[in-house]
Amino acid sequence: MSEFDASLEKRNARLFVLANGAQGVGDQLVSGKTVLPWLFQAAGVPGFFTALLVPIRESGSMLPQAALTPWVTSRRSRARVFMVGSTGQAVAAGLIALAALLLEGWALGLSVVVLLGVLALFRALCSISGKDVQGRTISKGRRGLITGRSTAVGGGVSLLIGLALSTLTGELPAWLLAGLIGLGALGWLLATLVFTGIREPAPDEEPGPPSESWWADTWSLFTGDARFRRFVIVRSLLLVSALSTTFVVTLSQEVGHDISGLGMFVIASALASLLGGPISGRLADVSSRNVMAAGSATASVVIVLVVLAAWLSPQTLAPVALPVGFFLIQLAHTCVRVGRKTYIVDMAEGDQRTRYTAAANTLMGVILLLVGVVSGAVAQFGSVAALLFLAVIGVLGVLMTRSLADVSA
């Protein structure tokens, strides 16, 4: 960063915010939690395919990262790697939109699941390279702010789309759902175009050839690097905000209420990004560790309050408490995401940052599947049991966060 003057850093920061905001719009509109399940229900897709959406989207973008890292670190320009990943997501999303127009039933389900896996693979490239580009071009002390602004930009655009959807009545036609997904594809294409303007500093030395022992490198990092191991363990315990919203929606159905309308789902998620992004970003530059802890604590408390409302007064409190709880947990999840992204960028430098990011995400892909299976098993006793289980994990995460070094201070 020494050879980068302040004006160039500001220019890179603006482009980084715009590109990642555009990518955030794609994430919101090609979402395994909102738009795609809605499409599946409208097109008569079997429930088996719906159950695969979130695991493939989330774990599919995490698990390959350690395997991809040797190739990424052998590239001189990490911005170009990001552009490859963003373009790949745009193409995959465009094909999903085409499938939504032409197919239905199991054929649509199979096509979308396969294409979503392809999209997740390219997302993995963006996840690895994007943090490296941010670390190379933006100084410590401003990275959380930039991440927060990116989140807010994506949330703001998605909020407008959600508000427009909420004005519609009746069944949403297939062409409109396909159009939403196509709009998400355009978001990733815009991110590619914007990233062409980012200027990286020249690497200090030539990148070496790709390593072939990616799993050994990942495992050695976890077992031999105490600081990295603590981060992975804490991040695993902070999954409360990522996994609980599904059970809030299920609980609302169990007590006879629902968060009605696709527009309301998009609004809740987008508004959380819009409000939580800038605030948590600024706070993360002061202490990303504390932002992660605060987000997890908030999610755990809100879960308990939601459960109490549904238990004590399902007919009067629950219709208000469940939608509000959904929004607050999404807001807490925004804080956790911004905090952990800032933490891992600040925790290391150079290729070590890239190794940390990829190894952590690969391990989290495995852990996410395991925690998902356990919470799913607990959910056999009802959504309340699953929510309380996740709340307990969240509290443990808050306590464990104190063991992390405060790298952003």
N, C-alpha and C positions, 0 to 999 in steps of 0.2 A: 504493500500500500504506500510505501514511502515515495515512489515516483509518481503517484497519482495525486494531482492537485485537487483542491476542494471543489472547483467547478465541475471537473470530470466526475468526481464521486457523486455530486448532486445529480448530474445528468444520468449516470448509471442507476442511481436510486429511483429516480422518477420512472425510468424504463422498467426497472425491476418490479415496482409497484403495479404498473399498468399490465405487464405481462402476467404476473402471478394473479392479479385481479381477474384478468380474462380467463385464465385457467380455472380460477375459482368458480366463475360462471358455468364453465363446462362441468365441474364437479357437482354443482347444484342441480343442473338440468339433466345430467345422465347419472342420476343417483339411484343406488340400490335400495334406498330407504323411502323414496317418495315417487318419482316419476315412473321408474321402471316397474315397480309393483303395481302401480295404477294401470299402466299399459297392459300388464299381464292379466290383471283381473278383467279389464274391458275386452281383451281378446280371447278369453277362455283358455289361458295357459294353465296347465296343471300346477298345483301348489308345490310340487317337488322342485320345479325350476325357480319359483319365487324364493324358496328357502335357500337356494344356492347364491342368490345375488350378492348379499353383503359379504359372505365369506370369500367369494371369488374376487370381488372388487377390493376388499381390504387386504386379505392375506396375499392375494395374487400380486399386489403391488409391493409387498414387503419381502416375501420369501425369496425372490430371485436376486435381491440387491447385492448380497455378498458374492454371488456368482458373477454378477455383472461388473463389480468393482474393479477387478484386474484389467478389464478392457477399458473402463472409464479412466483409470489412472494412467493408462498408456497413451491417452489422447492429450495433445498440447492444449487444445481449446475445450474447456468444459461447457462453454456457452453453446458450441455446436452440438455437443451431446444433448443438451437440453432441447435444442431445436429439433433434433431427430425424435426425441421422446414426445414433444408436443405435436409434431406433425403426425406421428403414428397414432396418437390419441384422436386427433381430428379425423383421420381416415376411418378408424374403427368406429367412432361415434356416428360418422356419416353412413356407414354400412348398417349400423343398428337402426338409424332412422329409415333407411330403405327397407329393411326387414319389417319394421313396424307398419309400413304402408302396404307391403305385398303379402305378408304371412299372418297366420294366426294359429292358435292352439299349440300343440307340442312342437311344430316346426318353428314357430316364432320363438318359443322358449329355448329350444336347443341352439338356434342361431344367435340369439342375444347372449346366452351364457358363454358360448365360444368366443364371440366378438368382445364381450366384456373382459374375458381372460386376456385377449390380445391387448386391449386398452390398458389393463392393469400392468402388463409387462412394460409397455412404453411409459406408463406412469412411474414405474420404478426408476427408469433412466432419468426422468425429470427430478425425482426426489433426491437421487444421489448428486447429480450435477448442479441442481439449483442451489443447494446449500453451499456447495463449493464456490460457485460463482459469487454468491452473496458474501462469503468470507473473504474472497479475493478482492472484491471491489468496494465493500462498505465497511467502515471502521467499527470496531467494537464500541458499544455505547449508542449506536444508531440502528443496529440490526433488528432489535425487537420492535422499534417504531416502524421500520420498513415492513416487517412481516405483518404487523397489526394493520397498517394501511392497506396492504395487499388484500388481507382478509376482508376489510371494510369495503373496498372497491367491488369485490366479487359479491359480497352480501348486498350492497346497495342496488346493483343491477338486478340481482335475483329477486330482491324485494319488490321492485317495480313489476317484474314478470308475475310474481305471486299475487300482487294486488290486482293485476289485469285478469288473472285466472279466477280470482275470487268473485268477480262480477259476472261470470258466466253461470248459466243454469242448465240443468239437464245433463245428459250424457256427453262427455267430451269425445268428439269424433277422432278416429284413428289418425287422420291427416294433421290434426292439431297437436296430438301427442308426438307424432313424428316430427312436426315442425319444431317443437320444443327441443327435442334431441338434436335436430339439425342445427338449431341455434347454439347449443352447447358445442357442437363440432366447430362452428365458426369462432367460438371463444378460444379454442385451442389453436386454431389457425392464426388468429390475431396475436396470440402469445408468441408464436413462432416468428411472425413478422416483426414484432416489437423487439424481440431478443437479438435480432440482427444488428441493432444499434448499440448494444452493450459492448464496451471495450474492456477487456481483461488485461492485467499486467502480464508481461512475459514471464514464464516460469523460470525459477533460478537455475534449474538444470534440466536436461533432456529427460523426459519420462522413460522409464525402463520398459522392457517387454512384459506382457501380461503374465501374472503368476497363475499357476494351475492348481495351487493348493488353497483355494478360497475357503473351503470348509475348515481346514486346519487353521488357517489364519483367523477365522471367525471364532472358533472355539478357544484358541490360544489367547485372543483378546479377552474373552469372557473369564477364563480361568486365571490369566496372569496379570490383568490390569484391574486393580481393585476399584479405581474411580469409574471405569467403564462398567464394571459389573454392578456397582451400586446403582448407576443410572438405569440400567436395563431392569433391575429388580423393582426400583421405584416406579418406572414407567409401566411395568406390568400391573402394579397395584393401582395405577391411576386409570385403568380401563373402565372404571365405574361409569364415567360420563359417556363413553363411547357405546356401551352395551345396554344401558338402562332405558333409553328412549323407546326402544321396541317394546319393552315390557310395560311401559307407561301406556302406550297405545292399546296393548292387549288388555291391560287392566281396565281401561275405559270401556272396552267392549264387554268385559265380564260383568261390570256393574250396570250395563245398559246404556252407556253413553259412548260417544265417539268424537274424535276431532274431525269434524266434517269438512270435506272438500280438499282436493289436491292443492288448491291455492293456499289454504291455511297451513298445510305442512310446509310448503315452500316459504311462506311468509315467516313462520316461526324460526326456521333454520336460517333464513337470510337476515332477519332482524337481529338474531343473536350474533351473527358475524359482523353486521354493520355496527352494532353498539359495542360488542366485546372486543373487536379487533384493535381499534386505536388505543383504548384504555389499557388493555392487557399488554399491548406492545410497548407502551411507554413504561409501564411498571416492570416489564421483563428486562428492560435495559438497566433498571436499578437492581432487581433480583429476580431472575427467571425461576430460581428455585422456589421462592415464596409465591410466585404467581401460580405455579403448578400445584402447590399445597393448597392455596386458597380455592382454586377451581375444584379440586377433589373434595375438599371439605364442604363447599357449597352444594355440590351434587349430592353428597351423602345426606346432608341435612334436608334438602328438598325432597329426596326420595322418601325419607321417613315421614315428612309432612304430607306428601301425596298419599302414602299408604294409610295414614291416620284419617285423612279426609274421606277416602274411599270406604274405610271400615266404619267410621262413626256416622257418616251422613252421605250415603251413596246417591241420594236423590236431590239433595240441596247443595252440598259443598262440592261434590265430585265433578259436576258439569263445569265448574269454574276452575277448581284446583288442578284437574288433570291437564287441560290445555296450558294453563299458566306454568304448571310443573314441567311440562314438555319443553316450553320455551326457556325456563330457567336452567334446566339441565343442559340444553343446547348452548346456552350462554356460558355455563361453567366449562363445557367441553371446548368452546372457543378459547377460553383462558388457558386450559391445560395444553391445547395444541400449540398456541403461540409461545407459551412458556417453555415447552420441551424443545420446540424448534430452535428458539433462541439459545437455550442452554447448550445443545449439542454443537451449534455453530461456534459458540464462545469457548467451548471446552477444549478445543484443539486447534491446530493450524495446519495448512497445507494438505498433503495427501493423508495425514493422520485423521483429519476431520472427515475426509471421504470414507476412510476405513471404518471410523466410528459410526457414521451415518448408516452405511450399508449393513454392517454387522448387527447394529442395534435393530434395524428394521427387519432383517432376516430372522433374528431371534424372536422379535415381536410377532412376526407372522405365525411362527410355530405356537407361541404362547397364546396369541389371540384365538387360534383354533382350539387349544386346550381349555382355556377359560370359557369360550363359547360353548363347548361340549358340556362342561361342568354346570354352567349356569342354565343350559338347556335341560340338563337332567334335574336340577333343582326346580325348574319351572314346571315339571310334571306335577308338583304339589301346588301349582298356582303361580300367577304373576307376582303376588305379594311375596312369596318365598324367594323368588329370583331377585326381586328388587332389594329385599333386606340383605340377601347374600352379597349383592354388589355393593350395598351401602357399607357393610362391614369391611369389605376389601378396600373401599375408598378411604375409610378411617385409618386402616393400616398403612395405606399409601401416604397419608398426611404425616403420620408419625415417622415413617421411614425417610421422608423427604428431608428431615433434619440432618440425616447422615451425609447428604450431598454437600460438596464444597460450593460456595457461592461464587461461581465463575464469572458472573455478569456484573458484579459490583464494581 
